[in-house]
Amino acid sequence: MPFICKTTTLDSQYFTFIEGVEKLGKLAAIIREELSHYIQRYKLSALVLGISGGIDSALCSALCRPVCEKNSIPLIGRSITIETNTLTEIERSIAVGHAFCHDFNHLNITETYYHNREMLPKKDNTMLTRMRMGNMKARMRMILLYDLAQLHKGIVISTDNYTEYLTGFWTLHGDVGDYAPILNLWKTEVYHLSTHLLPECDEPQKSALQSCIDATPVDGLGISQNDCEQLQVENYFEADRIFQSYFTGKEKGKYENHPLIQRFQNSVYKRLNPVSIPRKSIINY
């Protein structure tokens, strides 16, 4: 189960970034071992991964590939792009897919998106509309990934990290899959671990992964120019430092009105989804 942050306090284990060759090597080994056990426990026949051209899905590709080979199942990857994805994003996603996946294809669903968009009311150029359209795109992608998972008797891999999780920087019923290998890693740790895995990669894998490490993070949904513009930070390293300073209480007053912390407070409903009424509240004992 992913850690559900209901309050403004976190366990102390979250406040030390994992870095260094030995620790990162152990981290990668644990993630892979846990995933392998899950595959064996539930007799899965495939892992399905949406590849965006960003560092998170690239890291998940690098982590999952040897696990799939160990268990003799395919890593099925799809780059599912729509009109707001840039050429460089698409090129990176294709490079990652070909380098790490056993079964890969690039799908452009722009025309389908245009058709579906026509059925929605009140479309303008406001931020709200851009977010609505972005959420539709994410949910359309997930339809295709889950169909592949069902077809091949597998599961969909989630690619969200802990920083995104805290900010609600993901689409309900869109970005969330079945198994999240990096959900409890800060974005800072995603960069550390991705860089650590480079030496184990062959040349196409190394080139593809490095290009994602170097890329400006962007959701590809047309909501903003890049992730940090939405989060109102210079980079993800700053975001992680703000979160850690806030949650440890060291600089809580300084950051309590920061847009990043406001996003955390305003996205609690996502981390508690779905909300349900406790049985004891609806039945008289």
MOMO-V325586 format. One record per residue. N is the residue number from 0. RES is the residue in one small letter. PHI is phi as a letter, one per 20 degrees, with the letter a starting at -180 (999 if undefined). OMEGA is omega in radians with two decimals (NA if undefined). Layout:
BEGIN
n->(N | N)
res->(RES | RES)
phi->(PHI | PHI)
omega->(OMEGA | OMEGA)
END
This chain:
BEGIN
n->(0 | 1 | 2 | 3 | 4 | 5 | 6 | 7 | 8 | 9 | 10 | 11 | 12 | 13 | 14 | 15 | 16 | 17 | 18 | 19 | 20 | 21 | 22 | 23 | 24 | 25 | 26 | 27 | 28 | 29 | 30 | 31 | 32 | 33 | 34 | 35 | 36 | 37 | 38 | 39 | 40 | 41 | 42 | 43 | 44 | 45 | 46 | 47 | 48 | 49 | 50 | 51 | 52 | 53 | 54 | 55 | 56 | 57 | 58 | 59 | 60 | 61 | 62 | 63 | 64 | 65 | 66 | 67 | 68 | 69 | 70 | 71 | 72 | 73 | 74 | 75 | 76 | 77 | 78 | 79 | 80 | 81 | 82 | 83 | 84 | 85 | 86 | 87 | 88 | 89 | 90 | 91 | 92 | 93 | 94 | 95 | 96 | 97 | 98 | 99 | 100 | 101 | 102 | 103 | 104 | 105 | 106 | 107 | 108 | 109 | 110 | 111 | 112 | 113 | 114 | 115 | 116 | 117 | 118 | 119 | 120 | 121 | 122 | 123 | 124 | 125 | 126 | 127 | 128 | 129 | 130 | 131 | 132 | 133 | 134 | 135 | 136 | 137 | 138 | 139 | 140 | 141 | 142 | 143 | 144 | 145 | 146 | 147 | 148 | 149 | 150 | 151 | 152 | 153 | 154 | 155 | 156 | 157 | 158 | 159 | 160 | 161 | 162 | 163 | 164 | 165 | 166 | 167 | 168 | 169 | 170 | 171 | 172 | 173 | 174 | 175 | 176 | 177 | 178 | 179 | 180 | 181 | 182 | 183 | 184 | 185 | 186 | 187 | 188 | 189 | 190 | 191 | 192 | 193 | 194 | 195 | 196 | 197 | 198 | 199 | 200 | 201 | 202 | 203 | 204 | 205 | 206 | 207 | 208 | 209 | 210 | 211 | 212 | 213 | 214 | 215 | 216 | 217 | 218 | 219 | 220 | 221 | 222 | 223 | 224 | 225 | 226 | 227 | 228 | 229 | 230 | 231 | 232 | 233 | 234 | 235 | 236 | 237 | 238 | 239 | 240 | 241 | 242 | 243 | 244 | 245 | 246 | 247 | 248 | 249 | 250 | 251 | 252 | 253 | 254 | 255 | 256 | 257 | 258 | 259 | 260 | 261 | 262 | 263 | 264 | 265 | 266 | 267 | 268 | 269 | 270 | 271 | 272 | 273 | 274 | 275 | 276 | 277 | 278 | 279 | 280 | 281 | 282 | 283 | 284)
res->(m | p | f | i | c | k | t | t | t | l | d | s | q | y | f | t | f | i | e | g | v | e | k | l | g | k | l | a | a | i | i | r | e | e | l | s | h | y | i | q | r | y | k | l | s | a | l | v | l | g | i | s | g | g | i | d | s | a | l | c | s | a | l | c | r | p | v | c | e | k | n | s | i | p | l | i | g | r | s | i | t | i | e | t | n | t | l | t | e | i | e | r | s | i | a | v | g | h | a | f | c | h | d | f | n | h | l | n | i | t | e | t | y | y | h | n | r | e | m | l | p | k | k | d | n | t | m | l | t | r | m | r | m | g | n | m | k | a | r | m | r | m | i | l | l | y | d | l | a | q | l | h | k | g | i | v | i | s | t | d | n | y | t | e | y | l | t | g | f | w | t | l | h | g | d | v | g | d | y | a | p | i | l | n | l | w | k | t | e | v | y | h | l | s | t | h | l | l | p | e | c | d | e | p | q | k | s | a | l | q | s | c | i | d | a | t | p | v | d | g | l | g | i | s | q | n | d | c | e | q | l | q | v | e | n | y | f | e | a | d | r | i | f | q | s | y | f | t | g | k | e | k | g | k | y | e | n | h | p | l | i | q | r | f | q | n | s | v | y | k | r | l | n | p | v | s | i | p | r | k | s | i | i | n | y)
phi->(999 | f | f | d | e | e | c | d | c | c | f | f | f | e | d | c | f | e | b | n | g | f | f | f | f | f | g | f | f | f | g | f | f | f | f | f | f | f | g | f | f | d | l | f | d | a | d | d | c | e | d | e | n | e | f | f | f | f | f | f | f | f | f | e | g | f | f | f | f | f | e | l | c | e | e | d | d | c | e | d | d | c | g | e | f | f | f | f | g | f | f | f | f | f | f | f | f | f | f | d | e | e | c | c | b | d | d | d | d | g | f | f | f | g | f | f | f | f | e | e | e | l | d | b | d | f | f | g | f | f | f | f | f | f | f | f | f | f | f | f | f | f | g | f | f | f | f | f | f | f | g | d | l | c | c | e | e | e | d | f | d | f | f | f | f | f | e | m | e | a | d | g | m | c | e | e | d | e | c | d | f | d | f | e | d | f | g | g | f | f | f | g | f | f | f | f | f | g | f | e | e | f | f | f | f | f | f | f | f | f | f | f | f | e | f | f | f | b | e | m | d | m | e | b | f | a | g | f | f | f | e | l | c | f | a | f | f | f | g | f | f | f | g | f | f | f | f | e | n | f | c | f | f | f | d | f | d | f | g | f | f | f | f | f | f | e | d | g | g | f | f | d | f | e | f | c | e | g | g | f | e | d | c | e | e)
omega->(3.06 | 3.11 | 3.12 | -3.08 | -3.11 | -3.08 | 3.11 | 3.05 | 3.13 | 3.05 | -3.06 | -3.12 | -3.10 | -2.97 | 3.04 | 3.12 | 3.12 | 3.10 | -3.07 | -3.02 | -3.07 | -3.11 | 3.14 | 3.08 | 3.10 | 3.12 | 3.13 | -3.13 | -3.14 | 3.13 | -3.12 | 3.13 | 3.13 | 3.12 | 3.12 | 3.10 | -3.13 | 3.11 | -3.11 | -3.11 | -3.07 | 3.05 | -3.12 | -3.10 | 3.14 | 2.92 | -3.12 | -3.02 | 3.00 | -3.05 | -2.98 | -2.98 | 3.10 | -3.03 | -3.07 | 3.13 | 3.08 | 3.10 | 3.11 | 3.09 | -3.11 | 3.12 | -3.03 | -3.04 | -3.13 | 3.10 | 3.10 | -3.14 | 3.09 | -3.09 | 3.08 | 3.05 | -3.11 | 2.90 | -3.08 | -3.10 | 3.05 | 2.94 | -3.06 | -3.02 | -3.14 | -2.96 | -3.11 | 3.08 | 3.14 | 3.13 | -3.13 | 3.06 | -3.10 | -3.14 | 3.12 | -3.12 | 3.12 | 3.13 | 3.11 | -3.12 | -3.14 | -3.08 | -2.98 | -3.01 | 3.06 | -3.14 | -3.07 | 3.05 | 3.06 | -3.14 | 3.04 | -3.05 | -3.12 | -3.10 | 3.10 | 3.10 | 3.13 | 3.14 | -3.12 | -3.11 | -3.12 | -3.12 | -3.10 | 3.14 | 2.93 | 3.11 | 3.09 | -3.09 | 3.12 | 3.09 | 3.13 | 3.13 | 3.11 | 3.10 | 3.11 | -3.14 | 3.10 | 3.12 | 3.09 | 3.14 | -3.13 | -3.12 | 3.06 | 3.11 | -3.08 | 3.07 | -3.10 | -3.13 | -3.13 | 3.06 | 3.09 | -3.14 | 3.13 | -3.14 | -3.05 | 3.10 | -3.13 | 3.12 | 3.09 | 3.12 | 3.03 | -3.10 | -3.13 | 3.06 | -3.02 | 3.12 | 3.09 | -3.14 | -3.12 | -3.11 | -3.08 | -3.04 | -3.13 | -3.07 | 3.03 | 3.14 | 3.12 | -3.10 | -3.00 | 3.10 | -3.05 | -3.07 | -3.01 | -3.04 | -3.08 | -3.05 | -3.12 | 3.01 | 3.01 | 3.11 | 3.06 | -3.14 | 3.06 | 3.09 | 3.14 | -3.06 | 3.12 | 3.12 | 3.14 | -3.07 | -3.09 | -3.10 | 3.14 | -3.07 | 2.96 | -3.00 | 3.09 | 3.11 | -3.12 | 3.14 | -3.12 | -3.12 | -3.14 | 3.14 | 3.11 | 3.07 | -3.08 | -3.01 | 3.01 | -3.12 | 3.13 | -3.09 | 3.11 | -3.07 | 3.09 | -3.12 | 3.12 | -3.12 | 3.12 | -3.09 | -3.02 | 3.06 | 3.11 | -3.10 | 3.14 | 3.02 | 3.13 | -3.14 | -3.10 | 3.10 | 3.08 | 3.13 | -3.14 | 3.12 | 3.12 | 3.13 | -3.09 | 3.10 | -3.13 | -3.06 | 3.08 | 3.12 | -3.10 | -3.13 | -3.07 | -3.13 | -3.12 | -3.00 | -3.02 | 3.10 | 3.12 | 3.14 | 3.13 | 3.13 | 3.07 | 3.08 | 3.10 | -3.11 | -3.05 | -3.09 | 3.12 | -3.09 | 3.13 | -3.09 | 3.11 | -3.08 | -0.07 | 3.06 | 3.11 | 3.10 | 3.12 | -3.10 | -3.11 | 3.12 | -3.06 | 3.14 | 3.07 | 3.14 | NA)
END
